[in-house]
Amino acid sequence: MRILTIQNRIFHITYLSILSLKISAQEAKINIQQNPKFEQLLNEKRKINSSIAVNELYKIQIYSGVSDKAKSTLNECKQLFTDLDGTIVFNTPNYKVWIGNFRNRIDAERKLIEIKKTYTNAFLIKPKK
């Protein structure tokens, strides 16, 4: 009886080994064509995501008020201070213009002194999420 079970096992192992040689996985060739605008959209998303983590960064607020004036102030500021990036943030009921991303307070205060020559109401902020 024991010999039959050993022979039976050997038969099954041999049968499965031969069967596994015949089985093959699916093969496919994938060709991905990416829209060129996708990379541009991805870069914009990365820029937005980097600005979301504002807890560690200091910014300078140069304007708070209506939308049209905020847009014109931001454009004017971008022309005067080309090294700083700026955004318009909406906090009910005002639009606020924030410029700069300063990692430490000392750099932000140095730039604030320079900005106050043009925008007298500018002040330093550390936004919260």
Kinemage of the C-alpha trace (Angstrom):
@kinemage 1
@onewidth
@group {chain A} dominant
@subgroup {mainchain}
@vectorlist {calphas} color= white
{ca met a 1} P 0.000 0.000 0.000
{ca arg a 2} L 2.771 2.360 0.867
{ca ile a 3} L 4.476 1.728 -2.460
{ca leu a 4} L 1.315 2.703 -4.311
{ca thr a 5} L 1.061 6.044 -2.512
{ca ile a 6} L 4.698 6.801 -3.271
{ca gln a 7} L 4.180 5.874 -6.933
{ca asn a 8} L 1.005 7.923 -6.961
{ca arg a 9} L 2.834 10.957 -5.606
{ca ile a 10} L 5.673 10.572 -8.106
{ca phe a 11} L 3.148 10.312 -10.915
{ca his a 12} L 1.362 13.458 -9.797
{ca ile a 13} L 4.588 15.423 -9.375
{ca thr a 14} L 5.782 14.351 -12.819
{ca tyr a 15} L 2.425 15.125 -14.393
{ca leu a 16} L 2.282 18.602 -12.801
{ca ser a 17} L 5.876 19.332 -13.819
{ca ile a 18} L 5.173 18.486 -17.460
{ca leu a 19} L 1.909 20.437 -17.361
{ca ser a 20} L 3.614 23.505 -15.917
{ca leu a 21} L 6.001 23.592 -18.875
{ca lys a 22} L 3.053 23.972 -21.232
{ca ile a 23} L 1.384 26.726 -19.240
{ca ser a 24} L 2.561 30.228 -20.054
{ca ala a 25} L 1.528 33.596 -18.743
{ca gln a 26} L -0.139 36.223 -20.838
{ca glu a 27} L 2.217 38.410 -22.719
{ca ala a 28} L 1.351 41.922 -23.771
{ca lys a 29} L 3.211 44.815 -25.253
{ca ile a 30} L 2.079 48.125 -23.847
{ca asn a 31} L 2.504 51.335 -25.763
{ca ile a 32} L 1.618 54.425 -23.733
{ca gln a 33} L 1.119 57.679 -25.577
{ca gln a 34} L 1.067 60.593 -23.184
{ca asn a 35} L -0.595 63.884 -23.978
{ca pro a 36} L 2.054 66.670 -23.873
{ca lys a 37} L -0.279 68.848 -21.822
{ca phe a 38} L -0.248 66.204 -19.086
{ca glu a 39} L 3.311 67.093 -18.082
{ca gln a 40} L 2.386 70.769 -17.928
{ca leu a 41} L -0.633 69.954 -15.746
{ca leu a 42} L 1.521 67.775 -13.514
{ca asn a 43} L 4.011 70.622 -13.017
{ca glu a 44} L 1.169 72.968 -12.047
{ca lys a 45} L -0.116 70.386 -9.560
{ca arg a 46} L 3.348 70.051 -8.038
{ca lys a 47} L 3.550 73.821 -7.707
{ca ile a 48} L 0.172 73.920 -5.959
{ca asn a 49} L 1.077 71.039 -3.648
{ca ser a 50} L 4.314 72.701 -2.646
{ca ser a 51} L 2.420 75.843 -1.728
{ca ile a 52} L -0.055 73.887 0.401
{ca ala a 53} L 2.590 73.095 2.982
{ca val a 54} L 2.739 76.688 4.137
{ca asn a 55} L 3.056 75.985 7.849
{ca glu a 56} L 6.834 76.142 7.833
{ca leu a 57} L 7.169 79.127 5.524
{ca tyr a 58} L 6.876 82.844 6.142
{ca lys a 59} L 5.135 85.090 3.652
{ca ile a 60} L 4.625 88.807 3.251
{ca gln a 61} L 1.107 90.125 2.770
{ca ile a 62} L 1.068 93.263 0.655
{ca tyr a 63} L -2.648 93.715 0.007
{ca ser a 64} L -6.064 92.771 1.341
{ca gly a 65} L -9.247 93.872 -0.430
{ca val a 66} L -11.236 93.440 -3.637
{ca ser a 67} L -10.380 90.978 -6.396
{ca asp a 68} L -9.519 93.373 -9.221
{ca lys a 69} L -7.154 95.444 -7.091
{ca ala a 70} L -5.556 92.238 -5.755
{ca lys a 71} L -4.837 91.018 -9.293
{ca ser a 72} L -3.326 94.330 -10.351
{ca thr a 73} L -1.254 94.506 -7.149
{ca leu a 74} L 0.085 90.992 -7.737
{ca asn a 75} L 1.053 91.794 -11.342
{ca glu a 76} L 2.743 95.014 -10.269
{ca cys a 77} L 4.603 93.217 -7.495
{ca lys a 78} L 5.805 90.464 -9.851
{ca gln a 79} L 7.302 93.128 -12.103
{ca leu a 80} L 9.028 94.928 -9.217
{ca phe a 81} L 10.244 91.835 -7.355
{ca thr a 82} L 10.972 89.209 -9.992
{ca asp a 83} L 12.757 86.917 -7.537
{ca leu a 84} L 9.592 86.402 -5.429
{ca asp a 85} L 6.586 84.326 -6.355
{ca gly a 86} L 3.173 85.492 -5.295
{ca thr a 87} L -0.347 84.194 -4.856
{ca ile a 88} L -3.810 85.522 -4.245
{ca val a 89} L -5.637 83.884 -1.359
{ca phe a 90} L -9.339 84.322 -0.688
{ca asn a 91} L -10.384 84.676 2.943
{ca thr a 92} L -13.978 85.836 3.241
{ca pro a 93} L -14.635 88.628 2.299
{ca asn a 94} L -11.174 89.773 1.156
{ca tyr a 95} L -8.611 88.733 -1.392
{ca lys a 96} L -5.093 88.764 0.026
{ca val a 97} L -1.856 89.019 -1.934
{ca trp a 98} L 0.958 86.983 -0.396
{ca ile a 99} L 4.472 87.009 -1.783
{ca gly a 100} L 7.577 85.001 -1.030
{ca asn a 101} L 8.311 81.671 0.596
{ca phe a 102} L 10.847 82.303 3.336
{ca arg a 103} L 12.124 79.392 5.406
{ca asn a 104} L 13.228 81.553 8.317
{ca arg a 105} L 12.014 84.784 9.844
{ca ile a 106} L 15.301 86.672 9.407
{ca asp a 107} L 15.233 86.412 5.587
{ca ala a 108} L 11.567 87.387 5.553
{ca glu a 109} L 12.173 90.481 7.697
{ca arg a 110} L 15.070 91.588 5.490
{ca lys a 111} L 12.890 91.368 2.407
{ca leu a 112} L 10.003 93.048 4.263
{ca ile a 113} L 12.130 96.157 4.835
{ca glu a 114} L 12.762 96.359 1.079
{ca ile a 115} L 9.100 95.738 0.201
{ca lys a 116} L 7.798 98.324 2.686
{ca lys a 117} L 9.435 101.035 0.564
{ca thr a 118} L 6.854 100.287 -2.134
{ca tyr a 119} L 3.978 98.768 -0.153
{ca thr a 120} L 3.753 100.603 3.169
{ca asn a 121} L 1.007 98.326 4.549
{ca ala a 122} L 2.993 95.126 4.003
{ca phe a 123} L 3.529 92.830 6.954
{ca leu a 124} L 4.991 89.443 7.768
{ca ile a 125} L 2.752 86.394 8.242
{ca lys a 126} L 3.119 82.717 8.911
{ca pro a 127} L -0.027 81.164 7.426
{ca lys a 128} L -1.731 78.181 8.968
{ca lys a 129} L -3.250 75.316 6.953
